[in-house]
Amino acid sequence: MTDTDLIALLDRLLALPAETELLEFKTAGTSFGIDVLGRYFSALSNEANLHRQDQAWLVFGVNDKRQVVGTQYRPSRPGLDSLKGEVAAKTSNNLSFIDIHEVLYAGQRLVLFEIPPALQGVPTAWQGHYYGRNGESLTALSLEKLERIRAQAAATRFEREIALKGQSAARVLELLDYSAFFRLFKLPLPTTQTRLLEKLAQRDMVQSRAAAYDITNLGALLFAQNLGDFERLGRKAIRLIFYQGRSKVRTLREVPAPRGYALEFEGLVRTIGNMLPGNVETKFILREQSAPSYPPLVLSELIANALIHQDFLAQGVSPQIDVFENRIEITNPGQPLIDERRFIDHAPRSRNELLAGAMRQLDMCEERGSGIDKVVQECEEHHLPAPRFEASEQFTRVVLFSARSFGEMDRQDKVRACYQHACLKQVSGESMTNQSLRERLGIAESNYPAASRIITDTMTAGLLKPLDPTSKSRKHARYLPYWA
């Protein structure tokens, strides 16, 4: 980070109304005990993991009243750099600072410690003890938070766990659609039962035992003839429900999808397309072509994402697709592992890497890290409202909206579109302008003040910043997402 970046960061941190679970200020005039520093490292690292953030911050040179007083803590650079090794020696997994920054701010030397999130499934300990935050206070990490972090590791092992033990070769081939496995993976179909099962085992679909076979969760989730045959997975089948109007008051139809995801996926996307106005395929409407309400790539990518990123440890819930007159809601169990505002640019983190890898090989989703970018790009190209990403501790949801005019969009629609447009521009090496936003939203050039108002609203929401804060021109200014 440059000094300019650090000063801008400090401006934001000091403007917060109080310290948070991800931010601690300390005066640290000339010294600060390494043991206390290590405890804060553990606490802030664990909180960064739980809040799905890339880092947390410990800032030296700011007192309890948020006044910048400066610090002479380890004034030499070698002394600061040696802290990385000192901390790594006493933390779990030898975790240490991402970086230690020095900067002059308001004429005072400040030191910013950039602290990484705890590894997935592994709480960060300092000398064998786990620490966390309760608001602004340093505390022992609560049992609830400890288990939430540890549960992440359990989820990563889920695909290799056994769904059904001790099955004969013939029974395995009854329970799994092996012909679809070979067809979809584009593999030649072996001529012997033994070779069939060897290939299934090579892809982690089954495990061979002395006189029998175990079917893994991965094998069942993708290729089960009926997920109900597997006790733990019966409630993981995808639910597709169509409603009349814009609420859940009246259900029109629920489409059963009891088989494994690889077997149901293409049919689900096609069913949604055929049931929507404007999405009927050409051959069904007497050669008269109709533009789709929702691009097929958008539907397939978001459904695949819901399957890949679901929390399989959540009990009694499954991925669900709710189709309404004016929108589609795609929901999966589990909180996302990254901030939903960063879906477009952030390197992905998946709970279920084996499932994700298999689905990419099966062409069910885009290459790692490119899917949401393409979803938002497709929505722009088809002049659809920006999708809405929602998250809680229990679920992740994406809401796709049907076409609506600029005049039909509310303020939140416009701010969301502006922010996502800026993100797309940033990841493609460009910057958003008033003109590019007008093109995105179909605003006439003569109405550029409307685009300026949306940009102002987006900056007020903390989602956007000017590329050049000193520029006086609004019409020709360039803008970046807040994280750039």
URHU-V994225 format. One record per backbone hydrogen bond with DSSP energy under -1.0 kcal/mol. CO is the residue of the C=O (numbers start at 1). NH is the residue of the N-H. E is the energy in kcal/mol with one decimal. If there is no record, write none. Layout:
CO,NH,E ; CO,NH,E
This chain:
2,6,-2.5 ; 3,7,-2.6 ; 4,8,-2.2 ; 5,9,-2.5 ; 6,10,-2.6 ; 7,11,-2.4 ; 8,12,-1.8 ; 9,13,-2.7 ; 10,14,-3.0 ; 11,15,-1.1 ; 20,23,-1.2 ; 22,57,-2.6 ; 24,59,-3.0 ; 26,61,-2.6 ; 26,62,-1.6 ; 29,72,-3.9 ; 33,37,-2.4 ; 34,38,-2.3 ; 35,39,-1.8 ; 36,40,-2.2 ; 37,41,-2.3 ; 38,42,-2.5 ; 39,43,-2.6 ; 40,44,-2.9 ; 41,45,-2.3 ; 42,46,-2.3 ; 43,47,-2.2 ; 44,48,-2.2 ; 45,49,-1.8 ; 45,118,-2.0 ; 46,50,-2.2 ; 47,51,-2.3 ; 48,53,-2.8 ; 49,52,-1.3 ; 56,115,-2.8 ; 57,24,-1.9 ; 58,113,-3.2 ; 59,26,-2.7 ; 60,111,-1.8 ; 61,69,-2.2 ; 61,70,-2.2 ; 63,66,-2.1 ; 67,63,-2.4 ; 76,80,-1.7 ; 77,81,-2.9 ; 78,82,-1.9 ; 80,83,-1.6 ; 81,84,-1.3 ; 82,86,-1.8 ; 83,87,-2.8 ; 84,88,-2.3 ; 85,89,-1.8 ; 87,90,-1.7 ; 90,127,-3.3 ; 91,94,-1.6 ; 92,95,-1.4 ; 99,114,-2.7 ; 101,112,-2.7 ; 103,110,-2.7 ; 105,108,-2.0 ; 108,105,-3.3 ; 109,71,-1.7 ; 110,103,-2.0 ; 111,60,-3.2 ; 112,101,-3.0 ; 113,58,-1.7 ; 114,98,-2.5 ; 114,99,-1.0 ; 115,56,-2.0 ; 119,122,-2.4 ; 125,92,-1.4 ; 126,129,-1.6 ; 129,126,-3.1 ; 130,141,-2.0 ; 132,139,-2.6 ; 134,137,-1.8 ; 137,134,-2.2 ; 139,132,-3.1 ; 142,146,-2.6 ; 143,147,-2.5 ; 144,148,-1.8 ; 145,149,-2.0 ; 146,150,-2.3 ; 147,151,-2.3 ; 149,152,-1.1 ; 150,154,-1.2 ; 151,155,-2.0 ; 152,156,-1.3 ; 155,158,-1.1 ; 158,161,-1.1 ; 159,218,-2.3 ; 161,217,-2.6 ; 164,215,-2.8 ; 167,213,-2.4 ; 168,172,-2.4 ; 169,173,-1.9 ; 171,175,-2.4 ; 172,176,-2.3 ; 175,225,-2.9 ; 176,178,-1.8 ; 177,181,-1.7 ; 178,182,-2.1 ; 179,183,-2.1 ; 180,184,-3.1 ; 181,185,-2.0 ; 182,187,-2.9 ; 192,196,-1.9 ; 193,197,-2.2 ; 194,198,-2.0 ; 195,199,-2.1 ; 196,200,-1.9 ; 197,201,-2.3 ; 198,202,-2.2 ; 199,203,-1.1 ; 200,205,-2.6 ; 201,204,-1.9 ; 205,216,-2.0 ; 207,214,-2.9 ; 212,209,-3.0 ; 213,167,-3.5 ; 214,207,-2.8 ; 215,163,-2.8 ; 215,164,-1.7 ; 216,220,-2.2 ; 217,221,-3.1 ; 218,222,-1.8 ; 219,223,-2.5 ; 220,224,-2.0 ; 221,261,-3.6 ; 223,177,-2.8 ; 224,260,-2.5 ; 226,229,-2.2 ; 227,230,-1.8 ; 230,233,-1.7 ; 230,234,-1.1 ; 233,236,-2.1 ; 239,321,-3.1 ; 240,255,-2.7 ; 241,323,-3.0 ; 242,252,-2.5 ; 242,253,-1.6 ; 245,325,-3.1 ; 250,244,-2.6 ; 253,242,-3.2 ; 258,227,-3.1 ; 260,264,-1.8 ; 261,265,-2.2 ; 264,268,-2.4 ; 265,269,-2.1 ; 266,270,-2.2 ; 267,271,-2.8 ; 268,272,-2.5 ; 269,273,-2.1 ; 270,274,-2.7 ; 271,275,-1.6 ; 276,279,-2.0 ; 281,284,-1.7 ; 282,285,-1.8 ; 282,287,-1.2 ; 285,288,-1.8 ; 295,299,-1.8 ; 296,300,-2.8 ; 297,301,-2.4 ; 298,302,-2.2 ; 299,303,-2.3 ; 300,304,-2.3 ; 301,305,-2.4 ; 302,306,-2.0 ; 303,307,-1.8 ; 304,308,-2.6 ; 305,309,-2.6 ; 311,314,-1.4 ; 319,239,-2.1 ; 320,331,-2.9 ; 321,241,-2.8 ; 322,329,-2.8 ; 323,243,-2.7 ; 326,402,-2.3 ; 327,324,-3.0 ; 328,400,-3.0 ; 329,322,-2.9 ; 330,398,-2.3 ; 331,320,-2.7 ; 332,396,-2.3 ; 333,311,-2.2 ; 339,342,-2.5 ; 340,343,-1.1 ; 342,346,-2.5 ; 352,356,-2.6 ; 353,357,-2.8 ; 354,358,-2.4 ; 355,359,-2.5 ; 356,360,-2.0 ; 357,361,-2.1 ; 358,362,-1.7 ; 359,364,-2.9 ; 360,363,-1.6 ; 367,370,-2.2 ; 370,374,-1.8 ; 371,375,-2.1 ; 372,376,-2.5 ; 373,377,-2.4 ; 374,378,-2.8 ; 375,379,-2.1 ; 376,380,-2.0 ; 377,381,-2.7 ; 378,382,-2.0 ; 379,384,-3.1 ; 380,383,-1.7 ; 388,399,-2.6 ; 390,397,-2.6 ; 394,334,-3.1 ; 395,392,-2.4 ; 396,332,-2.6 ; 397,390,-3.3 ; 398,330,-2.7 ; 399,388,-2.3 ; 400,328,-2.4 ; 406,409,-1.1 ; 410,414,-2.0 ; 411,415,-2.6 ; 412,416,-2.6 ; 413,417,-2.3 ; 414,418,-2.4 ; 415,419,-2.6 ; 416,420,-2.5 ; 417,421,-2.3 ; 418,422,-2.2 ; 419,423,-2.2 ; 420,424,-2.4 ; 421,425,-2.3 ; 422,426,-2.4 ; 423,427,-2.5 ; 424,428,-1.1 ; 425,430,-3.4 ; 426,429,-1.7 ; 432,479,-2.4 ; 433,437,-2.2 ; 434,438,-2.2 ; 435,439,-2.4 ; 436,440,-2.1 ; 437,441,-2.3 ; 438,442,-1.1 ; 438,443,-2.4 ; 444,447,-1.6 ; 445,448,-1.4 ; 447,450,-1.7 ; 448,452,-2.1 ; 449,453,-2.2 ; 450,454,-1.8 ; 451,455,-2.4 ; 452,456,-2.5 ; 453,457,-2.6 ; 454,458,-2.3 ; 455,459,-2.3 ; 456,460,-2.6 ; 457,461,-1.6 ; 458,463,-2.2 ; 459,462,-1.7 ; 463,482,-1.7 ; 465,480,-3.2 ; 468,471,-1.8 ; 478,467,-3.0 ; 479,432,-1.6 ; 480,465,-2.6 ; 481,484,-1.8
